Amino acid sequence: MSQTIDQMNFRTLPDGVSAEQFANAISEFSETIGSEYVRVDEATVSEYDDKFPVTDGDEFKGSAVIWPGSTEDVQVIVRIANKYGIPLHAFSGGRNLGYGGSSPMLTGTVLLHLGKRMNRVLEINEKLAYAVVEPGVDYKTLYEAVRDSGAKLMIDPAELDWGSVMGNTMEHGVGYTPYADHSMWRCGMEVVLADGEVLRTGMGGLPGSEAWHLYPGQLGPSIEGLFEQSNFGICTRMGMQLMPTPPEMLSFAIYFENEDDLPAIMETTLPLRIGMAPLQAAPIVRNVTFDAACVSKREEWQTEPGPLTDEAKQRMVDELGIGHWIVYGTCYGPRWQIDKYIEMIRDAYLQIPGARFETNETLPLREGDRASELLNARHELNTGVPNRHSAAVFDWFPNAGHFFYAPVSAPSGEDAAKQYEDTKRISDDHGIDYLAQFIIGLREMHHICLPLYDTADPASRKETLDMTRELIRAGAEEGYGIYRAHNVLADQVAETYSFNNHIQRRSHERIKDALDPNGILNPGKSGIWPERLRNK
């Protein structure tokens, strides 16, 4: 490093760790993996702070950042961290925007940016349809690697192409093709445990097995899921099963002219989706505000503060040529099958009065036609081509950032209507625009509410946090559980899972204490705290 240890000015220190202990740990990290890959300077470390903060204090700040280059580096780092009691916050790409980004739960934690150097696509197997990736492989990189290999395979991208494939999967992320449930298609993980041991899950436990990335089980309990959204280990490689490229693909958009059409939309969707025909992939149901934010700025529709008026939203519908609700989806297969599925889908949804049906063939991309831009951006995602079209929401107004409220429920008309009614009412009460996207799985619905706020305005940040806490309380009372949470919300969300005196959390704590007795890995992740920090 450019400074000697006694010259260092540390940004902050972990709880219970002295400056001398920390300096010695930093020195050992530097000696073992290279000083150029260990940074303690404020300019570098502050780059990992939450890009969309909702608090104003020193919460969620890292003390240093390390860039390992291999599984072996991670093993060494973990062993040194145990020696000195240094907490580590491991993450893949750090683009988990709206959920805390790369910031740690515990201030003073050393940041372990896996994806900085561990960013290779390790294998693409066309015959068996899978890829093996390191943490830093994002959807754009995987797409290009598959394309350049010539393999007739298709990836399932997340909403934005910069997301880590591994990171999104580990956070229970979803996409939009028939392989939309990413956890369902991850298979075979390499994990560094808290003591530095390396675990290969599933059939990877058998030396020489060719089924590591084909079958997630093995003799005894399957434990891959334990490492998703947990702090039980650090995943350094993962197999992702990929979809063979179908002969043809056709995307559609269905526009609905009334806000109160949502229950009918959901009741129409479930029977078409649950058998995976004709809705082969996860359809999304978006509200007009979400789509408008992807192709315009707020000032085009309303300049005064406060919730968007009914008049402003109706002008969005009329001028963008969309609906108050829009269903997007795609059909896959030979053309005769696609045509049959499209006919079934169109006939079902057009039973809702005023519904209008388009495909990317009847509404091809045309300059200046924002409805066609929206449909064709969805077509790209749904056919395995990642993009960042939805990142335009950050331009909705100056300094716009987003937070998340993401409950899971049954995909019923009644549940959708209740969530919509409560979320819109609470959003309006706080003067925050309600951007809604419902992602429909086989038997569940993810309601992705994306409140946008002014990241430069402390009052706006506080209002957003207050609103989201209220949404979590209201949703929990109705039985709607959050599946993914920002650092500042993790303990509140964990508290809502209260069956049998919080037996889920208590079970997680038992596993944490067994696998990580010194409590060094991502303390507080998903509300799971090590014994030494519990209840502090």
Solvent accessible surface area in square Angstrom, and as a share of the most:
residue,aa,sasa,rsa
1,M,77,0.34
2,S,122,0.79
3,Q,79,0.35
4,T,81,0.47
5,I,55,0.28
6,D,131,0.68
7,Q,108,0.48
8,M,16,0.07
9,N,134,0.69
10,F,43,0.18
11,R,59,0.22
12,T,35,0.21
13,L,63,0.31
14,P,4,0.02
15,D,65,0.34
16,G,78,0.75
17,V,13,0.07
18,S,56,0.36
19,A,54,0.42
20,E,128,0.58
21,Q,74,0.33
22,F,0,0.00
23,A,7,0.06
24,N,62,0.32
25,A,0,0.00
26,I,0,0.00
27,S,28,0.18
28,E,42,0.19
29,F,0,0.00
30,S,12,0.08
31,E,135,0.61
32,T,75,0.43
33,I,17,0.08
34,G,21,0.20
35,S,38,0.25
36,E,104,0.47
37,Y,59,0.23
38,V,0,0.00
39,R,86,0.31
40,V,5,0.03
41,D,52,0.27
42,E,96,0.43
43,A,75,0.58
44,T,20,0.12
45,V,0,0.00
46,S,37,0.24
47,E,114,0.51
48,Y,26,0.10
49,D,26,0.14
50,D,21,0.11
51,K,107,0.45
52,F,22,0.09
53,P,44,0.27
54,V,6,0.03
55,T,34,0.20
56,D,100,0.52
57,G,41,0.40
58,D,113,0.59
59,E,77,0.35
60,F,28,0.11
61,K,53,0.22
62,G,0,0.00
63,S,0,0.00
64,A,0,0.00
65,V,0,0.00
66,I,0,0.00
67,W,26,0.09
68,P,0,0.00
69,G,24,0.23
70,S,34,0.22
71,T,17,0.10
72,E,110,0.49
73,D,27,0.14
74,V,0,0.00
75,Q,32,0.14
76,V,52,0.30
77,I,0,0.00
78,V,0,0.00
79,R,118,0.43
80,I,12,0.06
81,A,0,0.00
82,N,36,0.19
83,K,134,0.57
84,Y,35,0.13
85,G,28,0.26
86,I,0,0.00
87,P,2,0.01
88,L,0,0.00
89,H,22,0.10
90,A,18,0.14
91,F,22,0.09
92,S,14,0.09
93,G,28,0.27
94,G,17,0.17
95,R,106,0.39
96,N,38,0.20
97,L,21,0.10
98,G,1,0.01
99,Y,14,0.06
100,G,1,0.01
101,G,12,0.11
102,S,7,0.04
103,S,3,0.02
104,P,2,0.01
105,M,28,0.12
106,L,29,0.14
107,T,41,0.24
108,G,0,0.00
109,T,1,0.00
110,V,0,0.00
111,L,1,0.01
112,L,0,0.00
113,H,23,0.10
114,L,6,0.03
115,G,9,0.08
116,K,98,0.42
117,R,80,0.29
118,M,2,0.01
119,N,68,0.35
120,R,138,0.50
121,V,39,0.23
122,L,54,0.27
123,E,66,0.29
124,I,47,0.24
125,N,35,0.18
126,E,82,0.37
127,K,187,0.79
128,L,80,0.40
129,A,16,0.13
130,Y,15,0.06
131,A,0,0.00
132,V,3,0.02
133,V,0,0.00
134,E,7,0.03
135,P,0,0.00
136,G,20,0.19
137,V,0,0.00
138,D,35,0.18
139,Y,6,0.02
140,K,92,0.39
141,T,55,0.32
142,L,2,0.01
143,Y,56,0.21
144,E,53,0.24
145,A,27,0.21
146,V,6,0.03
147,R,133,0.49
148,D,106,0.55
149,S,65,0.42
150,G,52,0.50
151,A,14,0.11
152,K,150,0.64
153,L,14,0.07
154,M,11,0.05
155,I,4,0.02
156,D,14,0.07
157,P,0,0.00
158,A,10,0.07
159,E,34,0.15
160,L,30,0.15
161,D,10,0.05
162,W,41,0.14
163,G,15,0.14
164,S,10,0.07
165,V,2,0.01
166,M,2,0.01
167,G,20,0.19
168,N,20,0.10
169,T,0,0.00
170,M,26,0.12
171,E,25,0.11
172,H,65,0.29
173,G,1,0.01
174,V,24,0.14
175,G,0,0.00
176,Y,7,0.03
177,T,1,0.00
178,P,24,0.15
179,Y,41,0.15
180,A,8,0.06
181,D,64,0.33
182,H,2,0.01
183,S,27,0.17
184,M,110,0.49
185,W,57,0.20
186,R,29,0.10
187,C,2,0.01
188,G,0,0.00
189,M,0,0.00
190,E,8,0.04
191,V,0,0.00
192,V,0,0.00
193,L,32,0.16
194,A,2,0.02
195,D,83,0.43
196,G,0,0.00
197,E,100,0.45
198,V,58,0.34
199,L,48,0.24
200,R,101,0.37
201,T,2,0.01
202,G,7,0.07
203,M,46,0.21
204,G,15,0.14
205,G,58,0.55
206,L,105,0.52
207,P,124,0.78
208,G,79,0.76
209,S,29,0.19
210,E,155,0.70
211,A,28,0.22
212,W,26,0.09
213,H,12,0.05
214,L,65,0.32
215,Y,123,0.47
216,P,58,0.37
217,G,10,0.10
218,Q,57,0.25
219,L,180,0.90
220,G,48,0.46
221,P,112,0.71
222,S,71,0.46
223,I,54,0.27
224,E,2,0.01
225,G,42,0.40
226,L,63,0.31
227,F,7,0.03
228,E,16,0.07
229,Q,30,0.13
230,S,17,0.11
231,N,1,0.01
232,F,3,0.01
233,G,13,0.13
234,I,6,0.03
235,C,7,0.04
236,T,2,0.01
237,R,62,0.23
238,M,0,0.00
239,G,0,0.00
240,M,13,0.06
241,Q,37,0.16
242,L,8,0.04
243,M,21,0.09
244,P,79,0.50
245,T,62,0.36
246,P,17,0.11
247,P,102,0.64
248,E,72,0.32
249,M,51,0.23
250,L,7,0.03
251,S,1,0.01
252,F,0,0.00
253,A,0,0.00
254,I,0,0.00
255,Y,5,0.02
256,F,1,0.00
257,E,94,0.42
258,N,59,0.30
259,E,50,0.22
260,D,115,0.60
261,D,13,0.07
262,L,1,0.01
263,P,47,0.30
264,A,42,0.33
265,I,0,0.00
266,M,1,0.00
267,E,98,0.44
268,T,25,0.15
269,T,1,0.01
270,L,53,0.26
271,P,87,0.55
272,L,24,0.12
273,R,10,0.04
274,I,70,0.35
275,G,56,0.54
276,M,87,0.39
277,A,44,0.34
278,P,3,0.02
279,L,4,0.02
280,Q,25,0.11
281,A,4,0.03
282,A,4,0.03
283,P,1,0.00
284,I,3,0.01
285,V,1,0.00
286,R,1,0.01
287,N,12,0.06
288,V,4,0.02
289,T,3,0.02
290,F,10,0.04
291,D,0,0.00
292,A,0,0.00
293,A,0,0.00
294,C,3,0.02
295,V,22,0.13
296,S,17,0.11
297,K,104,0.44
298,R,26,0.10
299,E,123,0.55
300,E,72,0.32
301,W,6,0.02
302,Q,11,0.05
303,T,113,0.66
304,E,92,0.41
305,P,122,0.77
306,G,25,0.24
307,P,47,0.30
308,L,20,0.10
309,T,60,0.35
310,D,102,0.53
311,E,103,0.46
312,A,1,0.00
313,K,18,0.08
314,Q,74,0.33
315,R,74,0.27
316,M,0,0.00
317,V,14,0.08
318,D,94,0.49
319,E,102,0.46
320,L,7,0.03
321,G,29,0.28
322,I,8,0.04
323,G,1,0.01
324,H,16,0.07
325,W,2,0.01
326,I,0,0.00
327,V,0,0.00
328,Y,3,0.01
329,G,4,0.04
330,T,3,0.02
331,C,0,0.00
332,Y,5,0.02
333,G,7,0.07
334,P,48,0.30
335,R,83,0.30
336,W,183,0.64
337,Q,41,0.18
338,I,0,0.00
339,D,67,0.35
340,K,108,0.46
341,Y,40,0.15
342,I,10,0.05
343,E,72,0.32
344,M,76,0.34
345,I,0,0.00
346,R,85,0.31
347,D,73,0.38
348,A,26,0.20
349,Y,0,0.00
350,L,73,0.36
351,Q,144,0.64
352,I,11,0.06
353,P,108,0.68
354,G,46,0.45
355,A,18,0.14
356,R,98,0.36
357,F,30,0.12
358,E,33,0.15
359,T,10,0.06
360,N,25,0.13
361,E,94,0.42
362,T,91,0.53
363,L,15,0.08
364,P,57,0.36
365,L,115,0.57
366,R,114,0.41
367,E,184,0.83
368,G,75,0.73
369,D,37,0.19
370,R,64,0.23
371,A,7,0.05
372,S,0,0.00
373,E,63,0.28
374,L,1,0.00
375,L,0,0.00
376,N,25,0.13
377,A,11,0.09
378,R,8,0.03
379,H,37,0.16
380,E,72,0.32
381,L,3,0.01
382,N,4,0.02
383,T,16,0.09
384,G,2,0.02
385,V,47,0.27
386,P,14,0.09
387,N,22,0.11
388,R,117,0.43
389,H,45,0.20
390,S,8,0.05
391,A,18,0.14
392,A,33,0.26
393,V,4,0.02
394,F,41,0.17
395,D,81,0.42
396,W,1,0.00
397,F,47,0.19
398,P,110,0.69
399,N,84,0.43
400,A,8,0.06
401,G,0,0.00
402,H,11,0.05
403,F,0,0.00
404,F,35,0.14
405,Y,9,0.03
406,A,0,0.00
407,P,0,0.00
408,V,43,0.24
409,S,14,0.09
410,A,54,0.42
411,P,6,0.03
412,S,28,0.18
413,G,2,0.02
414,E,144,0.64
415,D,31,0.16
416,A,0,0.00
417,A,32,0.25
418,K,62,0.26
419,Q,4,0.02
420,Y,32,0.12
421,E,102,0.46
422,D,17,0.09
423,T,2,0.01
424,K,48,0.20
425,R,116,0.42
426,I,3,0.01
427,S,1,0.01
428,D,47,0.24
429,D,104,0.54
430,H,38,0.17
431,G,33,0.31
432,I,13,0.07
433,D,9,0.05
434,Y,16,0.06
435,L,0,0.00
436,A,0,0.00
437,Q,7,0.03
438,F,0,0.00
439,I,8,0.04
440,I,0,0.00
441,G,9,0.09
442,L,44,0.22
443,R,156,0.57
444,E,58,0.26
445,M,0,0.00
446,H,19,0.09
447,H,0,0.00
448,I,16,0.08
449,C,1,0.00
450,L,11,0.06
451,P,1,0.00
452,L,5,0.02
453,Y,4,0.01
454,D,40,0.21
455,T,29,0.17
456,A,67,0.52
457,D,54,0.28
458,P,73,0.46
459,A,68,0.53
460,S,25,0.16
461,R,30,0.11
462,K,126,0.53
463,E,67,0.30
464,T,0,0.00
465,L,22,0.11
466,D,52,0.27
467,M,0,0.00
468,T,0,0.00
469,R,66,0.24
470,E,55,0.25
471,L,2,0.01
472,I,4,0.02
473,R,128,0.47
474,A,24,0.19
475,G,6,0.06
476,A,40,0.31
477,E,148,0.67
478,E,82,0.37
479,G,63,0.61
480,Y,20,0.08
481,G,23,0.22
482,I,13,0.06
483,Y,33,0.13
484,R,33,0.12
485,A,33,0.26
486,H,4,0.02
487,N,21,0.11
488,V,23,0.13
489,L,4,0.02
490,A,5,0.04
491,D,68,0.35
492,Q,34,0.15
493,V,12,0.07
494,A,15,0.11
495,E,86,0.38
496,T,46,0.27
497,Y,83,0.31
498,S,57,0.37
499,F,169,0.70
500,N,88,0.45
501,N,108,0.56
502,H,28,0.13
503,I,44,0.23
504,Q,100,0.45
505,R,62,0.22
506,R,76,0.28
507,S,38,0.25
508,H,68,0.30
509,E,24,0.11
510,R,150,0.55
511,I,51,0.26
512,K,0,0.00
513,D,44,0.23
514,A,80,0.62
515,L,59,0.30
516,D,1,0.00
517,P,102,0.64
518,N,72,0.37
519,G,0,0.00
520,I,0,0.00
521,L,1,0.01
522,N,17,0.09
523,P,3,0.02
524,G,0,0.00
525,K,46,0.19
526,S,45,0.29
527,G,2,0.02
528,I,6,0.03
529,W,47,0.16
530,P,3,0.02
531,E,125,0.56
532,R,95,0.35
533,L,11,0.06
534,R,54,0.20
535,N,152,0.78
536,K,169,0.71
